[in-house]
Amino acid sequence: MSHFDLVVIGAGPAGEKGAAQAAYFGKRVCIVERAPRPGGAAVNTGTIPSKTLRETALYFSGLRQRGLYGIDVQVKKDITIGDFMYRERAVIESQWKVITDNLERHGITQLQGTARFIDPRTLEITRAGAEPKRITSEYFLIATGSIPQQPDGGPVDGEVIVDSDSLLTMQRIPSSMIVVGGGVIGCEYACIFAALGVRVSIVTSRPRLLAHLDPEVSEALRRQMTARLGITVYLDAEVASLSVESGRAIAQVGADTTLVADCALFSAGRLGASAGLGLEDIGVKVNARGFILTDEHYRTAQPRIYAAGDVIGFPALASTSMEQARVAICHAFELRYKLAVANVIPYCVYTIPEIATVGATEEQLTRDGTPFEIGRASYRGNPRGMIVGDTEGFLKLLFRASDQRLLGATMVGEGAGELIHIAMGCIANHGTIDYFIQSVFSYPSLADAFKYAAYDGLQALARRAARQPGLPSGPFKALTMELD
């Protein structure tokens, strides 16, 4: 066949799920992937590899056990890059099979090669050693993802100066590393390598790490990175130059600081992988960073061409990319199945410690003028937190003062990426912190922190009521008086 109902470009999370969504409803679908294996950055160079490496680093370092009384575990001796990467490769290969099986089960045609639009209905696919092939389709979904931004002084060499893609091909674990960029990728890899005993310095031009998150969370991460992992953090610092001399990375930070290390990870942002698709010739609009512009239905300026995932920019999460593609396909084929991406989205950062957040932040609520209160719980006061050796973790609930409706939640510590979904469900269903008060949580469990954060929030509300007579206390009036 050379004509399809839908052709998807890119077999990452957005491409795979978009293709499967259309095929599920009986559409003839073809998916085109340039790489020899499916999965995109999520499986091959980003999400899955980095999280697998994090678990590997925690295992080899014994870092999870260091908080336990009387135990001081050091990094295992003579660790090799093969030891470090073995589990990562096993997980990636398992995901290749899962994706391939899913595409085959849905009867989706798979083509390997580089795609370029000839016109809004025709795609040309080229592959080394083969004649170019042209296919046509009623609709297209562009899901080509993103690529690492390169340093101004020149591209990475993949050995001394690396990016998040070439980092995974290193032949040895360095003794020292410079990380340029204090975003998610930079912070995650800084923690991973520091856990293995690598001397890590991280440099960011922002006033705090993970600048898009709650300042309290950013500061908690900085403290644990420095105290627990020995990472040197440079904030509000510009890397004036990044070069290689005598096989080592040299970073000039500002005018007075020179950093030298075995390698440097450049992780100062990503660009949309839209170059070479011929979009400029068919009227699909792209911004200066290569991200494709779409409407709320993920439709481009060409009505039969859609785009989803990292190639359209923020939030660039695998979880949202999948949903964007499903929404795009349902809109294209007028399927009344999935009309919009959920407006409550969990956001997780797999640093050491783990960080997760959902809903509004303090900064957002303050900026919007929404009166709110905060309930807190510490892992230090949680039996399971003490058992697993995480005494620095914490949970913070933000709720509206007038009716106790949960507006946001943040967790720092073991299991944060899993536990945050409890708060997500409450927010999505317009719940109040009474949900946690009335619920029964397993004991001992980290999830039990939600109940005690809610109790703490009620105490904060009672203190506010004492300062502001007449403030509605809702159904918790008697309870807050008792707690106070």
C-alpha positions in Angstrom: 0.0 0.0 0.0 1.2 3.5 -0.7 -1.9 5.4 0.6 -3.1 5.5 4.2 -5.6 7.2 6.4 -2.8 8.3 8.7 1.0 8.5 8.4 2.9 9.1 11.6 6.4 10.5 11.5 8.4 9.3 14.6 7.9 6.2 16.7 8.4 7.8 20.2 5.7 7.9 22.8 3.5 10.4 20.9 4.0 8.6 17.5 3.3 5.1 18.9 0.2 6.0 20.8 -1.2 8.3 18.1 -0.7 5.5 15.5 -2.3 2.9 17.9 -5.3 5.2 18.6 -6.1 5.6 14.9 -5.6 1.9 14.2 -7.8 0.9 17.1 -10.7 2.7 15.4 -10.1 0.9 12.1 -7.9 3.4 10.3 -5.1 2.3 7.9 -1.9 3.6 9.6 1.7 3.8 8.6 4.5 4.9 11.0 7.9 6.1 9.7 10.9 6.1 12.0 14.4 7.2 11.0 16.2 5.3 13.7 16.7 1.5 13.5 14.7 1.0 16.7 11.4 2.6 17.9 10.9 4.5 21.2 12.4 7.9 20.4 14.3 9.8 23.1 12.1 8.5 25.8 13.3 4.9 25.4 16.7 5.3 23.7 18.4 8.3 25.1 16.2 10.1 27.7 13.5 9.1 30.0 13.9 5.3 30.4 17.8 5.2 30.2 18.2 8.0 32.8 15.8 6.6 35.3 17.3 3.1 34.9 20.8 4.5 35.4 19.5 6.3 38.5 18.4 3.0 40.0 21.7 1.4 39.0 23.6 4.2 40.7 21.6 3.8 43.9 22.2 0.1 43.9 26.0 0.3 43.3 26.5 3.2 45.7 24.3 1.8 48.5 23.1 5.4 48.8 19.6 4.4 49.9 21.1 2.6 52.9 23.3 5.4 54.1 20.5 7.0 56.1 20.1 3.8 58.2 21.7 3.9 61.6 25.1 2.2 61.8 25.5 1.6 58.1 28.0 3.3 55.9 28.0 1.9 52.4 30.6 3.0 49.9 30.6 2.7 46.1 31.5 -0.8 45.0 35.1 -1.1 44.0 36.2 -1.7 40.4 32.9 -0.8 38.9 33.0 -0.8 35.1 30.9 1.0 32.5 29.6 -2.4 31.5 28.3 -2.9 35.1 26.7 0.5 35.0 25.0 0.1 31.7 23.9 -3.5 31.8 20.5 -2.9 33.3 19.9 0.1 31.2 20.4 -1.9 28.0 18.2 -4.7 29.3 15.3 -2.3 30.0 15.7 -0.5 26.6 15.6 -3.8 24.7 12.5 -4.9 26.6 10.8 -1.7 25.6 11.7 -2.1 22.0 9.8 -5.4 22.0 6.8 -3.9 23.8 6.5 -1.1 21.3 7.0 -3.4 18.2 4.5 -5.9 19.5 2.0 -3.1 20.1 2.4 -1.7 16.5 2.1 -5.2 15.0 -0.9 -6.1 17.1 -2.7 -3.0 15.7 -1.7 -3.9 12.1 0.3 -0.7 11.6 2.7 -0.6 8.7 6.3 0.2 9.8 8.8 1.9 7.5 12.3 2.9 8.4 13.9 6.0 6.8 14.1 9.8 6.7 10.8 11.5 5.9 10.3 14.8 4.0 7.1 16.3 2.7 6.7 16.8 -1.0 3.3 18.4 -0.6 0.7 18.4 2.2 -0.5 15.0 1.2 2.7 13.3 0.1 5.7 12.1 2.0 9.0 10.9 0.6 11.0 8.4 2.6 14.7 7.9 1.9 17.0 5.2 3.3 20.6 4.4 2.5 21.0 1.8 -0.2 17.3 2.0 -1.3 15.3 3.9 -3.8 13.2 6.8 -2.3 9.6 5.8 -1.6 6.6 8.0 -1.7 3.4 7.5 0.2 0.3 9.6 0.5 -2.2 10.0 3.4 -5.4 11.8 4.4 -3.8 12.9 7.6 -0.3 13.2 9.1 1.0 13.3 12.7 4.5 14.8 13.2 6.0 13.3 16.4 9.7 13.7 15.8 10.6 14.8 19.3 13.5 17.1 20.2 17.3 17.2 20.1 19.9 18.5 22.6 21.0 22.1 22.0 24.7 22.5 21.1 27.2 24.8 22.9 28.0 28.0 21.1 31.7 27.1 20.8 31.0 24.1 18.6 29.2 20.7 18.7 29.9 18.1 21.4 32.6 15.6 20.6 30.9 12.7 22.3 34.0 11.9 24.4 35.1 14.8 26.6 32.2 17.2 25.9 28.9 15.2 25.8 25.2 15.9 25.6 22.3 13.8 27.0 22.5 11.5 23.9 26.2 10.9 23.7 26.6 10.6 27.4 25.2 7.0 27.2 28.1 6.0 24.9 30.9 6.8 27.2 33.4 4.0 27.6 34.4 4.7 31.2 33.0 6.4 34.3 34.9 9.6 34.7 36.5 10.7 38.0 35.2 14.2 37.6 32.4 15.9 35.6 31.2 19.5 34.9 27.4 19.8 34.2 26.4 22.9 32.3 22.7 23.6 33.0 20.6 23.3 36.1 17.4 22.0 34.5 15.9 18.5 34.8 18.5 16.7 32.6 21.5 18.4 34.2 20.3 17.8 37.8 19.3 14.2 37.2 22.7 13.2 35.7 24.6 15.3 38.2 23.0 13.2 41.0 23.5 9.9 39.2 27.2 10.3 38.7 27.8 11.9 42.1 26.2 8.8 43.6 28.9 6.8 42.0 31.6 8.9 43.6 32.3 11.1 40.6 33.3 14.7 41.6 30.6 16.8 40.1 30.2 20.5 39.6 27.0 21.9 38.2 26.7 25.4 36.7 23.5 27.3 36.0 22.8 30.8 34.9 19.6 30.8 36.9 19.3 31.9 40.6 18.3 28.4 41.6 18.2 24.8 40.4 15.1 23.6 38.6 13.9 27.3 38.4 10.4 26.3 37.2 9.7 24.6 40.5 8.8 25.8 44.0 11.8 27.8 45.5 11.6 25.7 48.7 12.0 22.5 46.6 14.9 23.9 44.7 16.7 24.9 47.9 16.0 21.4 49.4 17.5 19.8 46.3 20.6 22.1 46.5 21.2 21.3 50.1 21.0 17.5 49.6 23.1 17.6 46.4 25.9 19.4 48.3 25.6 17.7 51.7 24.7 14.2 50.7 26.3 13.8 47.3 29.2 16.3 47.5 28.2 18.2 44.4 29.5 21.8 44.0 26.7 24.1 42.8 27.3 27.4 41.0 24.2 29.5 40.8 23.8 32.8 38.8 26.9 31.8 36.9 27.5 32.0 33.2 29.8 29.6 31.4 31.8 32.0 29.2 33.6 29.2 27.3 33.7 25.4 27.2 36.7 23.7 25.5 38.9 20.6 25.5 42.6 20.8 26.4 44.9 17.8 26.7 41.8 15.5 26.8 40.1 17.3 29.6 37.1 19.6 29.7 37.8 23.3 30.6 34.9 25.5 31.6 35.4 29.2 32.2 32.8 30.3 34.7 32.4 34.1 34.8 35.7 36.0 34.9 37.4 34.4 37.9 36.6 30.7 38.0 38.0 27.9 35.8 36.7 24.4 36.2 38.6 21.3 34.9 37.2 17.8 34.7 37.4 14.6 32.8 34.3 15.4 30.9 31.5 18.0 30.6 27.8 17.4 30.1 26.2 20.3 28.2 22.5 20.2 29.1 21.3 23.8 28.5 18.1 23.1 26.7 16.6 21.2 23.7 15.3 22.1 20.2 12.4 20.8 18.2 13.5 18.1 15.8 11.7 19.6 12.8 14.6 20.4 10.4 14.7 18.5 7.2 11.0 17.6 7.1 10.3 20.2 4.4 7.8 22.1 6.6 8.8 25.5 5.2 7.7 24.3 1.7 4.1 23.3 2.8 3.3 26.2 5.1 3.7 24.5 8.5 4.9 27.2 10.9 7.9 26.6 13.2 9.4 29.0 15.8 13.0 30.0 16.2 13.8 26.9 18.4 12.4 24.5 15.9 9.1 23.8 17.7 6.1 23.3 15.5 3.2 25.7 16.2 -0.2 24.1 16.7 -3.7 25.1 17.9 -5.5 23.6 20.9 -6.3 20.4 18.9 -2.6 20.0 17.9 -3.4 20.9 14.3 -0.7 22.9 12.4 -1.3 25.6 9.9 -1.9 22.8 7.4 -5.3 21.4 8.5 -4.5 17.8 7.6 -1.1 17.9 9.4 -1.0 17.5 13.2 2.0 17.6 15.6 2.4 16.3 19.2 5.0 15.6 21.8 8.4 17.2 22.3 8.4 18.7 18.8 5.8 21.2 19.9 7.7 22.2 23.1 6.5 22.6 26.6 5.8 20.5 28.7 7.8 17.9 26.7 6.9 15.0 29.0 6.4 11.5 27.7 3.1 11.3 29.6 1.6 14.4 28.0 3.1 13.6 24.6 1.1 10.4 24.5 -2.1 12.2 25.4 -1.5 15.0 22.9 -1.2 12.5 20.1 -4.4 10.7 21.1 -6.3 14.0 21.3 -4.9 15.0 17.9 -6.0 11.8 16.2 -9.5 11.9 17.8 -9.9 15.5 16.4 -8.6 14.6 13.0 -11.0 11.7 12.5 -13.9 13.2 14.5 -13.8 10.5 17.1 -15.7 11.6 20.2 -13.4 9.6 22.5 -10.7 11.9 23.9 -11.2 15.6 23.4 -8.5 17.2 25.5 -5.4 16.5 27.6 -6.2 16.5 31.3 -5.5 19.9 33.0 -4.1 18.2 36.1 -0.7 16.8 35.2 1.9 15.4 37.6 5.5 16.5 37.1 8.3 14.3 38.4 12.1 14.9 38.5 14.2 11.9 39.2 17.1 13.5 41.0 18.5 12.2 44.3 16.2 13.0 46.2 13.2 12.4 43.9 10.9 15.4 43.4 7.2 15.4 42.3 4.7 18.2 42.1 1.1 18.6 40.8 -1.3 21.6 40.6 -0.5 25.1 41.6 2.7 26.4 43.4 2.9 29.0 46.1 4.3 31.5 43.6 1.3 31.0 41.2 -1.3 31.3 44.0 0.3 34.4 45.4 0.5 35.9 41.9 -3.2 35.1 41.3 -4.2 36.6 44.7 -5.7 33.3 45.9 -5.8 33.0 49.7 -4.2 29.6 50.6 -2.8 27.7 53.5 -0.1 25.1 53.7 0.0 21.7 55.4 3.3 19.9 55.9 4.6 16.5 56.9 8.2 15.3 57.2 9.5 11.9 56.4 11.5 12.2 59.6 8.3 11.9 61.5 7.0 9.0 59.4 7.9 5.5 60.5 8.3 4.2 56.9 10.6 7.2 56.2 12.8 6.2 59.1 12.8 2.5 58.0 14.0 3.3 54.5 16.5 5.8 55.8 15.0 8.9 54.2 14.8 11.5 56.9 15.0 14.6 54.7 11.9 14.0 52.6 8.8 16.0 53.0 5.3 16.6 51.7 3.6 20.0 51.2 -0.1 20.5 50.5 -1.5 23.8 49.3 -5.2 24.4 49.8 -7.7 27.2 49.5 -8.4 28.8 52.9 -12.1 29.4 52.3 -13.2 25.8 51.6 -10.1 23.7 52.1 -10.1 22.6 48.4 -6.7 21.1 47.5 -4.9 23.3 44.9 -1.4 21.8 44.8 1.0 19.3 46.3 4.8 18.8 46.3 6.8 15.9 47.5 10.6 15.5 47.9 12.0 12.1 48.8 11.7 8.4 48.3 8.7 7.4 46.2 7.6 10.9 45.4 7.0 10.1 41.7 4.5 7.4 42.7 2.9 9.1 45.7 2.1 12.3 43.9 -0.8 10.6 42.1 -2.7 10.5 45.3 -2.8 14.3 45.3 -3.4 14.4 41.6 -6.6 12.4 42.0 -7.8 14.6 44.7 -7.2 17.8 42.7 -8.7 16.4 39.5 -11.9 15.6 41.4 -12.1 18.9 43.2 -11.5 17.3 46.6 -10.6 19.0 49.9 -8.0 18.0 52.4 -10.8 16.2 54.3 -10.2 13.4 51.8 -6.9 12.7 53.5 -8.4 13.1 57.0 -11.1 10.6 56.3 -9.0 8.1 54.4 -7.2 5.1 56.0 -3.6 4.7 54.9 -1.5 1.6 55.4 0.8 1.7 58.4 3.7 2.1 58.1 3.6 3.8 54.7 5.0 7.0 53.2 1.5 7.7 51.9 0.4 8.2 55.5 2.2 11.5 55.3 -0.8 12.9 53.4 -3.0 12.5 56.5 -0.6 14.3 58.8 0.0 17.1 56.2 -3.7 17.6 56.1 -3.9 17.7 60.0 -1.1 20.2 59.9 -3.0 22.3 57.3 -6.0 22.4 59.6 -3.9 23.7 62.5 -2.6 26.4 60.2 -6.1 27.2 59.2 -7.2 27.4 62.9 -4.3 29.8 63.6 -5.4 31.9 60.6 -9.0 32.0 61.8 -7.8 33.2 65.2 -6.0 36.1 63.5 -8.9 36.8 61.1 -12.3 36.5 62.9 -15.1 35.6 60.5 -13.0 33.5 58.2 -15.1 30.6 57.0 -14.0 27.3 58.6 -16.4 25.0 56.8 -17.0 21.5 58.1 -13.7 21.5 60.0 -14.6 24.2 62.6 -14.8 21.8 65.6 -11.8 19.8 64.5 -9.6 22.9 64.0 -10.5 24.2 67.4 -9.6 20.9 69.0 -6.3 20.7 67.2 -5.4 24.2 68.1 
